Amino acid sequence: MRPYVKAAGRGAAIGALLAMFVFPVWQAWINQFQGLITGLAAVGAAAFTIAKMEKTIRVMERTDSASERRHRQLISTQLRPDRLKVSRALHPQIEDLRHIQFQLHDFYNVGSQLPPGQESLEWRWLTEVSKRYHPCFEDIRRVLNRQQFREGVGLFDGITTRYLDELVERNDATLAALKRHLGMNNPFSGVYNERAHYVEHFEETYRRFEFVITATMGLLPRLIESLEFTDRSYADEMS
């Protein structure tokens, strides 16, 4: 028989003899402290379970964070072409529209600054507005007709697009009104019968012209504010 087999046999025999003497003591100790041992086992099991749960939660949080980063990177990549197109559409157009708005800042004071004359107050008001601000309304048309601006219009939200459409319509009507009045303001220009008809119906014409001019003045700051909101919105989506 091999030596390690003999050693194993001896160890088993000695263990059996010791168990005969120790087991009653061990059994009595277990019986005495059974409640404590059970409680400690329960606490240990709970601690182990909590540790496993915390580890699982940390893994899930890291996974969610990584997924969120990948999602934002994907969105950013997808939005980058649109963002560049919007940026070209808005700049320097916003700044140019702001400058035009500044040039129009005293529009509502025209009535108190009218030069004396034989014509009616309404006639002189429209004449002064035409002379002062016709170039400003021309500038509005030029800015809104720029190719880089028109290419980005499809990316604007509905409110911005509505303000833009209304401003273009009102501004075109304003330019037509101011041009017509400037042509009729000189008694020696144009067709006599046409000017006579204009003068005769001027009260009605004035109300119509005054409406489209003031509507244009009100829409310009609304469009600027909406374009600035669009700019901020795309910047937030990219960040």
C-alpha positions in Angstrom: 0.0 0.0 0.0 1.3 3.4 -0.9 2.4 5.7 2.0 -0.2 8.5 1.3 -3.0 6.0 1.5 -1.8 4.8 4.9 -1.5 8.5 6.1 -5.1 9.2 4.9 -6.4 6.2 6.8 -4.7 7.3 10.0 -6.0 10.9 9.6 -9.6 9.6 9.1 -9.3 7.4 12.2 -8.0 10.2 14.4 -10.7 12.5 13.1 -13.4 10.0 13.9 -12.0 9.6 17.5 -11.9 13.4 18.0 -15.4 13.9 16.7 -16.7 11.4 19.3 -15.4 13.6 22.1 -16.0 17.1 20.5 -19.4 16.6 18.8 -21.5 16.6 22.0 -19.8 19.9 23.1 -20.3 21.4 19.6 -23.9 20.3 19.5 -24.6 21.8 22.9 -23.0 25.1 21.9 -25.1 25.3 18.7 -28.3 24.5 20.7 -27.5 27.3 23.2 -26.7 30.0 20.6 -29.0 28.8 17.8 -30.9 32.1 17.6 -27.8 34.2 17.5 -26.2 32.1 14.8 -29.4 32.2 12.8 -29.5 36.1 13.1 -25.9 36.4 12.1 -26.5 34.2 9.1 -29.5 36.3 8.0 -27.5 39.5 8.4 -24.7 38.1 6.4 -27.0 36.9 3.7 -28.7 40.3 3.5 -25.3 42.1 3.4 -24.2 39.8 0.6 -27.5 40.4 -1.3 -27.2 44.2 -0.9 -23.6 44.2 -2.0 -24.6 42.2 -5.2 -27.4 44.6 -5.8 -25.2 47.7 -5.5 -22.7 46.2 -7.8 -25.4 45.4 -10.3 -26.8 49.0 -10.1 -23.3 50.5 -10.6 -22.9 48.3 -13.7 -26.3 49.4 -15.0 -25.5 53.1 -14.3 -22.3 52.8 -16.2 -24.1 51.1 -19.1 -26.8 53.7 -19.1 -24.3 56.5 -19.0 -22.3 55.0 -21.9 -25.5 54.5 -23.9 -26.6 58.1 -23.3 -23.2 59.4 -24.4 -23.3 57.2 -27.6 -26.9 58.4 -28.2 -25.9 62.1 -27.8 -22.9 61.6 -30.0 -25.1 60.0 -32.7 -27.6 62.8 -32.5 -24.9 65.4 -32.6 -23.4 63.8 -35.7 -26.8 63.6 -37.4 -27.6 67.2 -36.6 -24.2 68.7 -37.5 -25.1 69.3 -41.2 -28.4 70.9 -40.3 -26.7 73.0 -37.6 -24.2 74.3 -40.1 -26.9 75.1 -42.6 -29.0 76.9 -39.9 -25.9 78.8 -38.8 -25.2 80.1 -42.3 -28.9 81.0 -42.6 -29.0 83.0 -39.4 -25.6 84.7 -39.5 -25.0 87.5 -40.4 -28.7 87.9 -41.2 -29.8 88.3 -37.6 -27.2 91.0 -37.1 -28.2 92.8 -40.3 -31.8 92.7 -39.3 -30.9 94.1 -35.9 -29.1 96.9 -37.6 -32.1 97.7 -39.8 -34.3 97.7 -36.7 -32.0 100.2 -35.1 -32.3 102.5 -38.2 -36.0 102.3 -37.8 -35.9 103.2 -34.1 -37.5 106.6 -34.4 -40.3 105.5 -36.8 -43.0 106.1 -34.2 -41.7 109.7 -33.7 -42.2 110.7 -37.3 -45.6 112.3 -36.6 -44.0 114.8 -34.1 -41.2 115.7 -36.5 -43.1 116.5 -39.6 -42.0 119.7 -41.5 -44.8 122.2 -42.2 -46.7 122.1 -45.4 -49.9 122.7 -47.2 -50.7 119.0 -47.5 -52.7 117.1 -44.9 -51.0 115.6 -41.9 -51.5 112.1 -43.3 -49.9 113.0 -46.6 -46.9 114.6 -45.0 -46.5 111.6 -42.7 -46.5 109.1 -45.5 -44.1 111.4 -47.5 -41.6 111.6 -44.6 -41.8 107.8 -44.0 -41.2 107.1 -47.7 -38.2 109.4 -47.8 -36.6 108.2 -44.6 -37.3 104.5 -44.5 -37.7 103.3 -48.0 -34.0 102.1 -48.1 -34.6 100.2 -44.8 -37.4 98.2 -46.2 -35.3 97.5 -49.3 -32.6 96.2 -47.0 -35.1 93.9 -45.3 -36.0 92.4 -48.7 -32.4 92.0 -49.6 -31.5 90.2 -46.4 -34.5 87.8 -46.5 -33.8 87.0 -50.2 -30.1 85.9 -49.6 -29.5 82.4 -50.9 -27.9 81.2 -47.6 -30.9 82.4 -45.7 -33.4 80.8 -48.0 -31.6 77.5 -47.9 -32.1 77.3 -44.1 -35.8 78.2 -44.0 -36.8 74.6 -44.2 -35.2 73.9 -40.9 -37.0 76.7 -39.0 -39.9 75.9 -36.7 -43.5 76.7 -37.6 -43.8 80.0 -35.7 -40.6 81.4 -37.2 -41.7 80.4 -40.7 -45.1 82.0 -40.2 -43.4 85.3 -39.0 -41.1 85.1 -42.0 -43.9 84.6 -44.5 -46.0 87.4 -43.0 -43.0 89.8 -42.9 -42.1 89.1 -46.6 -45.7 89.8 -47.6 -46.1 92.9 -45.6 -42.7 94.3 -46.5 -43.4 93.8 -50.2 -46.7 95.7 -49.8 -44.9 98.4 -47.8 -42.3 98.9 -50.6 -45.0 99.1 -53.2 -46.9 101.6 -51.1 -43.9 103.9 -50.5 -42.8 103.7 -54.1 -46.3 104.6 -55.3 -46.6 107.5 -52.9 -43.2 108.9 -53.8 -44.2 108.8 -57.4 -47.4 110.6 -56.7 -45.8 113.1 -54.4 -44.3 115.2 -57.2 -47.1 117.0 -59.0 -45.1 117.2 -62.2 -44.4 113.5 -62.5 -46.5 110.6 -63.7 -49.8 110.8 -65.5 -52.0 113.6 -64.4 -55.2 111.6 -64.3 -53.5 108.9 -62.2 -52.3 111.4 -59.7 -55.6 113.1 -59.5 -57.3 109.8 -58.8 -54.6 109.0 -56.1 -55.2 112.4 -54.4 -59.0 112.0 -54.6 -58.9 108.6 -52.9 -55.9 109.3 -50.7 -57.8 109.0 -47.4 -58.7 105.3 -48.1 -55.2 104.7 -49.6 -53.6 106.1 -46.5 -55.4 103.8 -44.2 -54.3 100.8 -46.2 -50.7 102.0 -46.6 -50.4 102.9 -42.9 -51.7 99.4 -41.9 -49.1 97.5 -44.0 -46.3 99.8 -42.9 -47.0 99.5 -39.1 -47.6 95.7 -39.6 -44.1 95.4 -41.1 -42.7 97.4 -38.2 -44.3 95.0 -35.7 -43.3 91.8 -37.5 -39.6 92.7 -37.8 -38.7 92.4 -34.1 -40.9 89.2 -33.8 -39.0 87.5 -36.6 -35.6 88.6 -35.1 -36.5 87.2 -31.7 -37.8 83.9 -33.3 -34.6 83.6 -35.4 -32.5 84.0 -32.2 -34.6 81.3 -30.5 -34.0 79.0 -33.4 -30.2 79.7 -33.1 -30.2 78.9 -29.4 -32.3 75.7 -29.9 -29.9 74.2 -32.4 -26.9 75.2 -30.2 -28.6 73.4 -27.2 -29.2 70.2 -29.3 -25.5 70.1 -30.3 -24.2 70.6 -26.8 
